[in-house]
Amino acid sequence: MTAPGSAQSPPGAQPPSGAQPPPGAPPPPGAQPPPGAEPPPGVQQTGNAQGPGHTQLAGRAQGAASAQPAADARVPAGTQPAATAQPAVSARPPTIARESMQGRYAGFASRFVAFAVDMGASVGVFLLGLAAANFAATVVTAHQVSWSRTNVVVLILLVAWEFVYFAYSWGASGKTLGMAVLGIRVVRRDGGEMDHPRGIGRTLAFPLSFLFLGLGFLGILFGNDRRALHDVIAGTAVVYAWNARAARLRFLARESGHHRPPRGARPS
């Protein structure tokens, strides 16, 4: 019931501008208190009237939300997502590859020993052929025939035989008998296989390295790619052609197999 004499406003009616609500009356819905005004007792503050603590918490919440991508953000059609950064791959080869000598430039000692083996083998074969020719000439002519190494014809034949031996070996397979024993071979400067024209060119340039007391071989000692003068002229290089680590592992496997106790035997 309402007090007699008081007029009740119809529902939805707005109070006239400038009219003050009676003391103790609740504010109309949506009304904002004036700045600095204290809320009446029992009324909680709502809307934008928040304290400084709430403002700081809201700012932190907004910063955290902006730091994370929106959950419902989708990539537009036709665009590729950014590639995930992959860890850098180390350029250092694996341990097995580092311990292998295959493909490395051959040193002076290996090349010198290989050349000594080649000279011994080629000269030995030539002397055997010379002895066989002497024997055949003696049988055919019935006279004693002896061709010594001091004969000019024999020296020419020896030079021709050495040329054929090295030129054919380098051109056909890139290695002579001595190089095969030492595990080295001749390749092109870019690492390609040898051919017969390059093998002939390397053989023709080979004597030039012996000039001036063998100064043409100093590149094997001090050069980065261990190339002698005839290698530079022919465009070749000498590298190791065998895997030292693989050979070592095979040797150890054979040794362990030889010393393996018989099956069923008990250790003493």
Solvent accessible surface area in square Angstrom, and as a share of the most:
residue,aa,sasa,rsa
1,M,243,1.09
2,T,86,0.50
3,A,67,0.52
4,P,136,0.85
5,G,90,0.87
6,S,66,0.43
7,A,106,0.82
8,Q,149,0.66
9,S,81,0.52
10,P,91,0.57
11,P,141,0.88
12,G,79,0.76
13,A,52,0.41
14,Q,159,0.71
15,P,87,0.55
16,P,101,0.64
17,S,119,0.77
18,G,75,0.72
19,A,53,0.41
20,Q,155,0.69
21,P,80,0.50
22,P,89,0.56
23,P,143,0.90
24,G,86,0.82
25,A,41,0.32
26,P,111,0.70
27,P,74,0.46
28,P,71,0.44
29,P,140,0.88
30,G,75,0.72
31,A,50,0.39
32,Q,131,0.58
33,P,75,0.47
34,P,90,0.57
35,P,139,0.87
36,G,83,0.80
37,A,46,0.36
38,E,151,0.68
39,P,58,0.37
40,P,67,0.42
41,P,136,0.85
42,G,88,0.84
43,V,71,0.41
44,Q,157,0.70
45,Q,103,0.46
46,T,103,0.60
47,G,48,0.47
48,N,145,0.74
49,A,35,0.27
50,Q,91,0.40
51,G,36,0.35
52,P,109,0.69
53,G,43,0.41
54,H,98,0.44
55,T,86,0.50
56,Q,115,0.51
57,L,114,0.57
58,A,37,0.29
59,G,41,0.40
60,R,175,0.64
61,A,63,0.49
62,Q,129,0.57
63,G,39,0.38
64,A,59,0.46
65,A,72,0.56
66,S,94,0.60
67,A,85,0.66
68,Q,132,0.58
69,P,122,0.77
70,A,64,0.49
71,A,117,0.90
72,D,119,0.62
73,A,72,0.56
74,R,219,0.80
75,V,91,0.52
76,P,94,0.59
77,A,107,0.83
78,G,83,0.80
79,T,72,0.42
80,Q,162,0.72
81,P,97,0.61
82,A,101,0.79
83,A,101,0.78
84,T,110,0.64
85,A,97,0.75
86,Q,143,0.64
87,P,112,0.70
88,A,105,0.82
89,V,141,0.81
90,S,85,0.55
91,A,107,0.83
92,R,170,0.62
93,P,65,0.41
94,P,95,0.60
95,T,71,0.41
96,I,104,0.53
97,A,53,0.41
98,R,80,0.29
99,E,84,0.38
100,S,11,0.07
101,M,60,0.27
102,Q,110,0.49
103,G,50,0.49
104,R,116,0.42
105,Y,84,0.32
106,A,0,0.00
107,G,22,0.21
108,F,82,0.34
109,A,73,0.56
110,S,19,0.12
111,R,27,0.10
112,F,121,0.50
113,V,69,0.39
114,A,3,0.02
115,F,58,0.24
116,A,53,0.41
117,V,53,0.30
118,D,3,0.01
119,M,65,0.29
120,G,50,0.48
121,A,30,0.23
122,S,1,0.01
123,V,43,0.24
124,G,28,0.27
125,V,81,0.46
126,F,26,0.11
127,L,64,0.32
128,L,131,0.65
129,G,42,0.41
130,L,17,0.09
131,A,58,0.45
132,A,61,0.47
133,A,39,0.30
134,N,27,0.14
135,F,145,0.61
136,A,52,0.40
137,A,25,0.19
138,T,36,0.21
139,V,97,0.55
140,V,125,0.72
141,T,68,0.39
142,A,86,0.67
143,H,130,0.58
144,Q,153,0.68
145,V,35,0.20
146,S,88,0.57
147,W,107,0.37
148,S,58,0.37
149,R,153,0.56
150,T,118,0.69
151,N,60,0.31
152,V,104,0.60
153,V,94,0.54
154,V,3,0.02
155,L,84,0.42
156,I,109,0.55
157,L,84,0.42
158,L,40,0.20
159,V,103,0.59
160,A,51,0.39
161,W,81,0.28
162,E,25,0.11
163,F,72,0.30
164,V,82,0.47
165,Y,35,0.13
166,F,12,0.05
167,A,7,0.05
168,Y,143,0.54
169,S,19,0.12
170,W,10,0.03
171,G,3,0.03
172,A,55,0.43
173,S,52,0.34
174,G,0,0.00
175,K,75,0.32
176,T,5,0.03
177,L,98,0.49
178,G,0,0.00
179,M,13,0.06
180,A,55,0.43
181,V,102,0.58
182,L,48,0.24
183,G,12,0.12
184,I,1,0.01
185,R,55,0.20
186,V,0,0.00
187,V,15,0.09
188,R,72,0.26
189,R,112,0.41
190,D,116,0.60
191,G,52,0.50
192,G,18,0.17
193,E,110,0.49
194,M,19,0.09
195,D,60,0.31
196,H,89,0.40
197,P,99,0.62
198,R,79,0.29
199,G,0,0.00
200,I,77,0.39
201,G,30,0.29
202,R,6,0.02
203,T,13,0.08
204,L,116,0.58
205,A,6,0.05
206,F,31,0.13
207,P,78,0.49
208,L,78,0.39
209,S,0,0.00
210,F,97,0.40
211,L,94,0.47
212,F,159,0.66
213,L,182,0.91
214,G,19,0.19
215,L,104,0.52
216,G,13,0.12
217,F,38,0.16
218,L,79,0.40
219,G,25,0.24
220,I,4,0.02
221,L,82,0.41
222,F,160,0.67
223,G,24,0.23
224,N,154,0.79
225,D,29,0.15
226,R,86,0.31
227,R,36,0.13
228,A,1,0.01
229,L,72,0.36
230,H,2,0.01
231,D,0,0.00
232,V,88,0.50
233,I,97,0.49
234,A,15,0.11
235,G,17,0.17
236,T,0,0.00
237,A,2,0.02
238,V,1,0.01
239,V,18,0.10
240,Y,28,0.11
241,A,34,0.27
242,W,102,0.36
243,N,45,0.23
244,A,27,0.21
245,R,72,0.26
246,A,31,0.24
247,A,34,0.27
248,R,135,0.49
249,L,89,0.44
250,R,139,0.51
251,F,87,0.36
252,L,79,0.39
253,A,65,0.51
254,R,133,0.49
255,E,58,0.26
256,S,63,0.40
257,G,39,0.37
258,H,143,0.64
259,H,142,0.64
260,R,173,0.63
261,P,96,0.60
262,P,101,0.63
263,R,246,0.90
264,G,75,0.72
265,A,56,0.43
266,R,222,0.81
267,P,130,0.82
268,S,162,1.05
